[in-house]
Every structure is written in C-alpha cells, then in structure tokens.
Amino acid sequence: MAVGRNTLMDPPIEQLLDKVDSKFTLVALGAARARQVNSYYNSLGEGLGRVVPPQVTSVSGKPLSIAFEEIAAGKATYSRPDPNEVAAEEAVAEVEAAEGEPPVLLEAPAEDEGPAAG
C-alpha cells in the first residue's frame, strides 16, 4: 500500500489546477508543452536547438508527465492577451491593409477574344 498518496497521478490534479485558471487551460498548456518536449527528444542529435528541453528532472520519460511536472513547478506558464489590446491591434492591421490594397473586383473583366473571324 502506498503511503502519503491518494491518487495515481503525480503531481496531483489539485496542485496543477492551482497553477491555471481552468481545466481547459491545463489541458491546452499541458498538451502544448508535451508536444514541445516530444519535439525536443525527436530532434536530439540534429543540433537544431529550437525546442526548449525539459525544465525539470523527471523519473518519467513521458512528455505529458514531464509537462505536468513543469506546470506544477511553475516552469511552464501561460499568459492571456488583453482583449482590448488584441482588438486595437486588429483594427490597426485592418486600416493598414485597407490603405495599401487596391479595390477588390467581384467579377473578372471580360477579355478580348482576339480578332473576329469573318
């Protein structure tokens, strides 16, 4: 019988939920970080250096377990963009795009078919 553990999951889900604002965020953050860890292990020896290696020492070799351990340790975090800032950036991008683009044609102009046979 295991002493001191009420769950099979380590770190416990309660500890992970304390680090994020919702279950959905936990799933999204864990999955994204697990894909990064997996990419890191797949790219070893290639010298790419674009993927961040695991940030915790883990007894598990599973990317999702490593990701959850990083979340519990505060090494994998997230940030939510301010909706007002996002809306402002989109508005600026639309204005810039509208100023530099020619008008959109809904129909292609008719082309001459060449000299008429006759």
Sequence and secondary structure as in RCSB ss.txt:
>XXXX:A:sequence
MAVGRNTLMDPPIEQLLDKVDSKFTLVALGAARARQVNSYYNSLGEGLGRVVPPQVTSVSGKPLSIAFEEIAAGK
ATYSRPDPNEVAAEEAVAEVEAAEGEPPVLLEAPAEDEGPAAG
>XXXX:A:secstr
  SS SSSSSS HHHHHTTSSSHHHHHHHHHHHHHHHHHHHHTTTTT   S   SS  S   HHHHHHHHHHHT 
S      HHHHHHHHHHHHHHHHHHS    SS      SS   
